[in-house]
Amino acid sequence: MSALKDILYKVALQSVSGDTAVEVAALVFDSRKVEANTAFIATRGTQADGHDYIVQAIEKGAVAIICEELPENLNTAITYVQVKDSSEALGIMASNFFGNPSAKLKLVGVTGTNGKTTCVSLLFQLFKQLGYNVGLLSTVVNKINDEIIVATHTTPDAIQMNELMAKMVAKGCSHCFMEVSSHALVQHRVSGLTFTGAVFTNLSHDHLDYHKTFDEYIKAKKMLFDGLPSSAFALTNIDDKRGAVMLQNTKASKYRYALKTMADFKARILSNTLQGLELDIEGHNVWFKLIGDFNAYNLMAVYGAAILLEEEPADVLQTLSDLNPAPGRFEQVLTDTGITAIVDYAHTPDALENVLSTIKVFRSGNEKVITVVGCGGNRDTTKRPEMAKIACELSDKVVLTSDNPRFEEPMAIIEDMQKGVSPSNYRKTLVMADRREAIKTACSMAEPKDIILVAGKGHETYQDVKGVKSDFDDRKVLKEMLNLIHK
C-alpha cells in the first residue's frame, strides 16, 4: 500500500477532489482488473476510452480516479485527480509506485526501425558474460538473468514494465536493456523512467498505419532522446540520414557510430561471409558470428554502448566475438539437403532489402534465391507493394503469401503486394495464401546450392488469423519441408 500523494509525485496535476492521503494497493488502467483499494487511471486507447468505465471502476472498489475529464457527478467517497495526459501520468505513477526501479539500474533503451532486438539481445548476453546480473525487455522475450518472462508487445505497458524492473532490482540486477518502440513513446509507456543511455539504429518505412506520416514517425523515435537527462548518453548511427536528427535538442552527451562516416566508434568490414563478419574496429581485427552489413551496424551500436557504460574495449570485443544473434534474425536452418535456408524477421522494405542484399554478396552466380514473403494484416498498407517489389528485384523466384493476416483477408493483402510487381517480374512470382504451402512450394523449387529466404515472422511461433493465434514456426516448417522433399 502506498499513499496516493506519494504515487502522484512529479505528475502535473490540474485539479484534485478528495483525500490524496488515501492508501492505494494497486494501479489499474483496465477497468476489468479493478479490485478494492486500487487507483484507476482512465487512459484513452485506440480501441476504448477509460473515461467510459469510471463508474464501473468505482463499483468494483477503486478508491481514486485519475482522468483527463472529470465526471459530471463526483462521488464524495472517491478521490478524483485531473491531469492533462492520463497516459503520461500512468507512466510516472507506475514508476513511483514501484519505487523508481529504473533509477536503480543502468537502463539503456534502443530504438529504430530495424536492429532493436538484435542490439538488446547482444547487450544482454554481453553484460551477462562480463559477470553482471542483467535484465532484458525485448520483442522476443523478457528476462531477469536466466528467468524468462514471455513478451507480448515490443514494450510492456508502464505498470508491467516498472514491476519487471522492480523484480530486476530485487534480484540484484545492475543493468537493463530494452527495446523502445515508437508506439511505446507516443503512448507514454516509458514516461517516468530514468535512462542511463539511448541508442538509435536506423529509420525506414514502418508503422505508418499508426503514425500516419513519416515525419510523425521520426518525431516519435526522437522522443526517447528528447527526454534524456544530462547525465545520460545518446548514441546514434550517423550513417543513417536521420541519425543526426535524434541528437538535436537532447540534453544527453552525444556520441556517434558508423561504417562510412567519421564517428566516435568506427568500424570497417574486412570480410562478410555466411560464416560471419570480420571487422576492423579501432585498429582491432575481430571476427563475429553475425552476418551482413546491417549486423556490422548492430555490433557497433552494442560496442559503443558498452564503452559508454565504462567497459574495457578488449573485454567487450573478445566477449562479443563469441555471441550468437537473436532468434529469427538471419537464422540459418541447417539440413543435409545442400540447400541454404534462412529465416528472418524482415517485415519492412528496408529490412528485406538488407537481408536480400546480404544474400546477394554470398552468391557465386549459379544458385537461385527463392523468397517467401508476406505482409501483416491491419498494419501499414503502404509498405506492401514496396515489399513485393524488393523481393522480386533481388530474388529469382518469389512466393507471395500470408504473414499474420489478423482480421484482413490474406488475398486482399497479397493483392496490395502485387501492385508492386512489375510486368517483367510476373513470371517469377507465385501466389499462395497458405503460408505452410508457400514454404513447401519454395522447398520443392529449390535444388542443392540454392538459397531459400522465408521473411517476415522470424522468431514468432504463431500465425494470427481472425484473432486466433495458432502454432506456426517458420524455422520448424522450413526444416520439415526440406527434409520431406529432399530426403
N, C-alpha and C positions, 0 to 999 in steps of 0.2 A: 504493500500500500504506500502511495506517495500523495502528498498534498497537491491539489490541482495548481496552486500558486507556484510551486516549485517546477512542475511539469511545463508551465507556461513561460518559464524564464527565456527571455530573448524573442518571444513571439510578439509581433506587432499587434497590439490589441486596439480595437475600435470602440468597443463598449463591453461592460460586464454587468450582469444582473444576477445577484445571488452571492453565495459564500465561496470564495476561492480557496478557503482552508479545507474544503471538503476532501476526504480521503478517496483516492481512486485506485482500484485494484487492477485495472487493465485499460488499454486504449483499443478502440474498435472503430473501423470505418465501414464495416459491413453490418447492417442492422440485424442480419440473421444470427450474428455471433454475439450480440449484446447479452450480457448477464448482469447480475446485481453488482452495483458499485463500479460500473465502467463509465468511462468518458467516451461519448460517441462523437466522432468527427465527421461532419456532413460534407463529404467531398463530391465534386462534380466529375463523373467519369464519362467515358464515351458511350456507355450503354445505359447508365442510370445516374440520377441525381440524388445524393444522400439527403438533401433537404426534404425530399418527399417522404422520408422514412423517420423523421424526428419523433413524431408521435408514437410510432411503433417501438422505437428505441427506448423511449421513456417507459412505455408499458412493460418492457422486458427488464427494466431495472437500471437504466442509465441514470447517473446522478449529475452528469454535466453534459452539456451540448456545446460543441464548438462549430460555428457555422458562419457563412458569409452574409446570410439574410436571416434576421430573427423571425420566428413565427409570430402571427398576429396575437395569439393568446399565449401568454407565458405562464408556466406552472410555477407557483411561488416556492415549491419544494425543490426545484431544479436550478442549477447554476447555468446560465447562458453566457457564452463568450463569443462576441462577434469579431471576426478577423477579415482582412481584405482577401486573403487566399487561403482557404482551408487546407489545400494540399500541401502548401509550403508550411503551414502551421503544424500539420501532421508530422512532417519530417523533423522539425525542431523539437516537437513534443516527444516523439519516439526516442530521439537521442537523449533528451533529459530523463525520460522515464527509466531508461536502461543504464543511466549513469555515464552518459557520453563515452561509450566504449571506443569510438574511433579516435578520440584524443589520446587514448592509452595504447594505441597501436601505431606503427608506421604504415599508414594506409596509402596505397598507390592506386589511382584509377587509370584505366586505359580506355580511350575512346577512339572512334574512327569507323569507317565502313567495314574494312576487312582487317584481319590480323589480331583483333582483340583477344579472342580465345587462345590463340597460339601464344601471344605475349604473356597473358596472365598465367597460363599453364606452365610456361617455361620459367617465369619468375617464381612461381610456387615451388616447382621442382628444384630450381637453383638454390633458393634460400633454405629449403629443407635439407638439401645435400650439404650446404655450408654449416649446418648444425642448428638452425633456428626452429622454433615452433612457429608454424605458419598457417594462415587462413586463406581460403580461396573462394571467390564468388564469381562463377562463370556460367556461360550458356550450357556447357556440358554437365557440370557438376559443382556443387558447393562442398568444401572440405574444411575440416578443422583437424590439422595434421593428417592422420590416416582415416579419420572418421568421415564417411560420405553422407552428405545430405542432398537428396535429389533436387535438381534445379528445375523450376517450372517456367521461369522467364529469364531474359538476359540479366536483368537486375531485379531482385526481390522487392516487395513493397517495403516502405520505410520501417514498419514495425518488425517484419521478419528480418530485415537487414540488421537493425540495431540489436535484436535479440540474438542473432547469429554472432555478431561481433562481441556482444557481452559474454557469450559462451567461449569465444576465442580467448578473450582476456582471462576468463576464469580458468582456462586450460593452459595458460602460460604463453600464449602466442605473442610474439613481438611484432610481426608483420602481417598485413593482409593485402592481397592483390585482387582487384575486382574489375570486371568489365563494367563500363558505364555507357549505356545505350542513350541514343538521342531521346527516346521515349521517356526514359527514367529522368533525364534532365528537365525536359519540358513539364513533366508531371511532378516535379519537385521531390522525387523519391530519395534523392541524395541531399536534400536540404537538411542542415543541421550537422552534417558530417564534417570532420576535420581531416583534410587530406594533407599528407606529407608531400605528395607529388602527383602529377598527372602526365600522361603520355598520349600523344596523338600519332596515329599510324598513317592514315590516308583518308581521302574523302572521294566517293564516287556515287553514282546513281543508285539510290535506295530509299525506301520508306516515303516516297512522295505521295502515297495514299494517305499518310498521316500528316506530313508537314506541308503538303500542297505545293510548295515551291522549293527549288534547290537552295535559294537564299535563306529560307526559313530553316532548312536542314543544317546549313552551315552555322547559323546563329545558335541552333540547339546544341551542337557539339561544342561551340565556343563557350557556352555557359559554364562548363566544367572549369575552364581556365580563368574565366572572369571572376569566379568565386574563390579562387585560391588565396590563402593568406600570404603575407610577405615572407613567412618562414618556409614556404613550400618551394618546390622546383617545378618548372614547366618544361617538358621535353617534347620537341616536335620534329617530325620528318620534314626537313627543309627542302627535300627534292620534290615533295608534293606541292602543287601551286597554292594550296590552301594552308600549308604548314605555317607560313609566316602570319597568317590571319589569326591563328589560335593564340599567338603571343601578344597581340595588340591589346593593350589596356590591362593585362594581368599584373597583379602585384608581386607575383612569384618571381624567383630568379629564373632567367631564360636560358635554355640550352637547346642545341640542335644536333640531329644526327643525319647522315647522308651517305650515299654511294657516289654521287656525281658532283656534289657541291662542297665548298669549304664548310666545315662544321666542327663542333666541339668533339663529336665522336664520328670518325670517318673510317669507312672500310672499302676495300677493293676486292672484287671477285676474281680469284685465281683459277678456279675450276668449278664446274657445275655439271654434275652427272646424276644418274638415277641412284647412285650410292650415297651422294651427299654433296656438300658445299665445302670448298676451301677458300677462306677469306684471309686477306691481309688486313688486320685490324691494328692500326697504330704501330706498324712495324713487326707485328707478331703474325706468323702464318699458322692458322688454326683450321682444323677440319671439323665439320659438323655433320650430324646425321640428317639434318633438314635439307630439303631440296628446293631449288628455284630462286630466282632473283627476289621474289616477294618475301621469301623467308630470310634472305640476307638482310632485308629491312627489319623484319621482326627481330632477328638476332641483335641488330644494332640498337633497336629500341630497348631490348632487355639488358644488353650490356651497359648502355648509357644510364638506365635507371639504377642498375646495381652499383655503378660507380658513384652516382649521386646519393645513394644510400650508404656510401662510405665503405664499400667493399674493395678488397685489393684486386687490381686488374688481372694479375696472373691467376689468382684463385678463381675468379669469375670465368675466365676463358677456359681454364682447364676443366672446370665443372660443366660449363655449357656444352663443351665438345662431346660430352657423354650423354646428353639428354635426348629424349625422344619427342617428336612432335605431338601435338594434341590429337586425340582420336578423330578420324574422319577428315583430317586436313592432309591432302595429298598422301593418303594412306594406301600403300600397295597391298593388294590382296594376293597372297602367294599361292600358286598352284603348280602342278607339274606339267602344264599344258604347253609351255613355251610362249604363252600369251601374257603380256604385261597388263595387269588390271589395276585401275586406280579409282578410289572413291574420294570425292572432295566435296566440301560443304558449299562450294562456289554457287551462290544464288543471286549474285549481282553481275551485271555486264563486265565490270572491271575485274572481278574475281575470276570469272570464267575465262576472260581473255588472258589473265596472268597464268592460269593453270595450263591452258592450251598452248600458250607461247612457250612455257617451260617444256612441255612435251615436245614441241617442235625442235627445241635445242638438242634433244636426245635422239632424234630420228636420224637414221642413216640414209633414208630416202626411199626404201623399198616397202617398208611396212605401212599398213593402213592405220589411221586413227579413227576410231568409231566412238562417237559421243552420244550418250543417253542423257537427255536434259529436259526438265520441265520447269514450270513456274508455279509458285504457291497461289492459292485462291484467296480472295478477299484481301489482297495486298496490292501494292503499286502495279498498276496495269501498264504503265508507260514503258517499263523495262522489258516487257515480254517480247516484242519484235526485235529489240536490240540483242537479247539473249540468243534468239534463234539465228539472227544474222551472224553474230560472232561464232557460234557453234558451226555454222555452215562454212564460213570463210576459213576456219582453222582446222577443219576435220575432213576426212574422206567420205565418211558416212555419218548421218545424224538421225537418231530416233527421238522424235518429239513425243513426250509422254506427260503423265501427271506427276505432280510433286505432292504437296498437301493441298488438295483442291478445296478443302474446308466446305463452305456452303455454295461454292460455284460448281457448275458442270465442267468436268475435265475437258470435254471437247471445245467448250467455249473459250477456255484458257488457251488451248492449243491453237485455235483459230486466230486468237490475238497474236500468238507467237509466229504463225505462218505469214503474217503481214510483213515480217522482216526477212523472209526468204526470197531472194531474187529469182527471176525465171531461170537463170543459168544454174541455180542450185536446187531446183525442184527435184531433179533426178537422183540426187544424193540423199534426199530426205524421206524418211518414213514416219508415219503417224501411228502410234499405238497407245491408247489411253491407259491401258492396264500396265502399271509400272513393272510388275513381275514379267509379263510377256515381253515388254520392251527390252528388259535386261536379257531375257532368254534369246530374243532375236539378235541383239548385238553379239552375244556369245556365239550364236550359230553362224554369223557372218565372218567372225574372226578366224584367222589362221595363225599358226606359230609365228612369233616375232611381231604380230600386230599389237596395237595398244588400244585398250578399251577404257574410256573415262565415263564413270557414272557420277553426274554432278547434281548438286542441289540440296541433298539431305545429309550427307556426311555422317556425323556421329549419331544422328537421330535413329531411334529404333521403333518408330511407329509411322503409320500413314493416317492422316487426319481427313476423314470423309464424313460430311454431314454431322459434324460434332462428335463423331465416334473415332477414337484412336485405336487402331488395330496394330498388332505386331508387324513390323516391316523394317528390316535392316539391310540396306544396300550391300553391305560387306558380305553378309551371310548368303543373300540371294545370288550375288555375283559369283561367289565361290561355288555354291551349289550348282548353278547352271553351267559353269565352265567344266566342272568335274563330270556333270551328267552328259554334256555334249561332246567333250573332248577326252573322255576316259580311254 
